[in-house]
Amino acid sequence: QVRLAESGGGLAQPGGSLRLSCTASGFIANINVMGWYRQAPGKERELVAHIYSSGSTNYADSVKGRFTISRDNAKNTVSLQMNSLKPEDTAVYYCNVARPGLQYWGQGTQVTVSS
């Protein structure tokens, strides 16, 4: 079993920044992908960004150039630095980690972008 502890999130003004972090604990062997998804009200959950153990990354087109994902393998932590936030970034953000055949989800953290 893998446990994910998320932190960060909250309220930001348009153009502002927030940082999300997620630490994995438990049986974390062979975790090869860590990332973030988000779900806005009335919409499906979507990938924001993920990062492989090699360091390679993928981003949703909507966040490219504004969000940066990073990973600390020694601390089993994945972080998402969110800059130039827009109201449409408002959503519940979920940490996700995966090993072949299995994936695990955090409980979610609310990000609200509003003036």
C-alpha positions as CSV (number, residue, x, y, z in Angstrom):
1,Q,0.0,0.0,0.0
2,V,1.2,3.5,-0.8
3,R,0.1,6.6,1.1
4,L,0.2,10.0,-0.4
5,A,0.4,13.2,1.7
6,E,-0.4,16.4,-0.2
7,S,0.3,19.9,0.9
8,G,-0.1,23.3,-0.6
9,G,-3.0,24.7,-2.6
10,G,-5.4,27.4,-1.4
11,L,-6.4,30.7,-2.9
12,A,-4.4,32.8,-5.4
13,Q,-5.1,35.8,-7.5
14,P,-4.9,35.7,-11.3
15,G,-1.2,35.9,-12.2
16,G,-0.2,34.6,-8.8
17,S,1.7,31.4,-7.8
18,L,1.1,28.4,-5.7
19,R,3.2,25.3,-5.0
20,L,1.8,21.8,-4.4
21,S,3.8,19.0,-2.8
22,C,3.1,15.3,-2.4
23,T,5.1,12.8,-0.4
24,A,4.7,9.1,-0.9
25,S,5.3,6.5,1.9
26,G,4.7,2.9,2.5
27,F,5.5,0.3,-0.2
28,I,7.1,2.7,-2.7
29,A,9.3,0.3,-4.5
30,N,9.2,0.5,-8.3
31,I,7.2,3.8,-8.4
32,N,8.2,5.0,-11.8
33,V,5.7,7.8,-12.4
34,M,4.6,10.6,-10.2
35,G,2.3,13.4,-11.1
36,W,-0.7,15.7,-10.7
37,Y,-4.2,15.6,-12.1
38,R,-7.0,18.0,-11.6
39,Q,-10.8,18.0,-11.7
40,A,-12.9,21.1,-12.0
41,P,-16.6,21.1,-11.1
42,G,-18.6,19.4,-13.8
43,K,-15.5,18.3,-15.7
44,E,-13.6,15.1,-16.0
45,R,-10.3,14.6,-14.2
46,E,-7.4,15.5,-16.4
47,L,-3.6,15.1,-16.4
48,V,-1.7,18.3,-15.4
49,A,1.8,16.9,-15.5
50,H,3.8,13.9,-14.7
51,I,7.5,13.0,-14.2
52,Y,9.2,9.7,-14.6
53,S,12.0,8.4,-12.4
54,S,14.3,9.2,-15.3
55,G,13.4,12.9,-15.0
56,S,11.4,13.1,-18.2
57,T,8.2,15.1,-18.0
58,N,4.9,15.6,-19.7
59,Y,2.6,18.6,-19.4
60,A,-1.0,19.4,-20.4
61,D,-0.9,22.0,-23.2
62,S,-2.9,24.3,-21.0
63,V,-0.2,24.6,-18.4
64,K,3.0,24.4,-20.5
65,G,5.3,27.3,-19.7
66,R,3.4,28.1,-16.5
67,F,3.7,25.0,-14.4
68,T,6.8,23.1,-13.5
69,I,6.9,19.6,-12.0
70,S,9.9,18.3,-10.1
71,R,10.7,15.2,-8.2
72,D,13.0,14.3,-5.3
73,N,13.6,10.6,-5.5
74,A,15.5,10.5,-2.2
75,K,12.5,12.0,-0.4
76,N,9.8,10.3,-2.5
77,T,8.3,13.7,-3.2
78,V,6.8,15.3,-6.2
79,S,6.1,19.0,-6.4
80,L,4.2,21.3,-8.8
81,Q,5.1,24.9,-9.0
82,M,2.2,26.8,-10.6
83,N,2.9,30.3,-11.9
84,S,0.8,32.8,-13.9
85,L,-2.3,31.2,-12.5
86,K,-5.6,31.7,-14.3
87,P,-9.2,31.4,-13.1
88,E,-9.5,28.3,-15.3
89,D,-6.8,26.6,-13.2
90,T,-9.3,26.4,-10.4
91,A,-9.9,22.7,-9.5
92,V,-9.1,20.0,-7.0
93,Y,-5.6,18.8,-7.7
94,Y,-4.8,15.1,-7.0
95,C,-1.4,13.6,-6.6
96,N,-0.9,10.4,-8.5
97,V,1.9,7.8,-8.4
98,A,2.1,4.6,-10.4
99,R,4.1,1.4,-10.7
100,P,3.5,-1.1,-13.5
101,G,-0.1,-2.2,-13.2
102,L,-1.0,-0.1,-10.2
103,Q,-1.7,3.5,-9.4
104,Y,-2.5,5.4,-6.2
105,W,-4.3,8.7,-5.6
106,G,-4.0,11.4,-2.9
107,Q,-7.1,12.9,-1.3
108,G,-7.0,16.1,-3.3
109,T,-6.2,19.7,-2.5
110,Q,-8.3,22.6,-3.6
111,V,-6.7,25.4,-5.8
112,T,-8.8,28.4,-6.3
113,V,-7.8,31.3,-8.6
114,S,-9.9,34.4,-8.1
115,S,-9.6,38.1,-7.6
